[in-house]
């Protein structure tokens, strides 16, 4: 059962209420107008303009080269399309790590210039003051623990986090600290499912899992991954709900063949 009017924009209060009602929260990433409008028409709860933009749209190897200007540009496109989903903009590398003051200025730009309703940032207790600073200014923050891709070099690769007792304990403590600092929700990326379950039980804000099992309060996937846009590599946690890579190639090959043989455009697609 939905917790709110179908046609109005979801707020962080709706999202928090879904956890108390036991209603699963759905999140997908989007980076452009067309995908955003499709997700919104399907009644997705939240759209994350992830800095995964760097890898799936801009062709970088990591999320590290993504800039504020990249994120603002794509958040604007997503926001123009989505009228019902809560839109969260990912804060790119070095936009929030330097100081809480700089983080607030950058977070504010996403609401003021790009029409997002919330921001996301990666990291634990070391960003508690930053989360507090941003939320105190009235900007909702989604936190992000576990595998945090902006720290890829420090983590030594894209590896499951929190497998050992001490690191699991640290993630649980970080989750509590971030809730206390004012985060309205928490992404848990690539951690064991039992750890995600324990965190989801220990905090009152919703957990949104990606590679964190079924016990999270909601799920997020990178839209290009779940649509099967890439064929080279599929991480274990990604389920492909479509194979657009194949669909697109089939369509493009058919187009090329029809143009070459002169069967496109036919009379139906030509003007008299
Ligand atoms: O950048 C992103 O898309 C993300 C999700 C994977 C949570 O941070």
Boltz pocket constraint, residues with backbone or C-beta under 6 A from the ligand:
constraints:
  - pocket:
      binder: B
      contacts: [[A, 29], [A, 48], [A, 49], [A, 50], [A, 51], [A, 52], [A, 53], [A, 90], [A, 187], [A, 189], [A, 210], [A, 220], [A, 221], [A, 222]]
      max_distance: 6.0
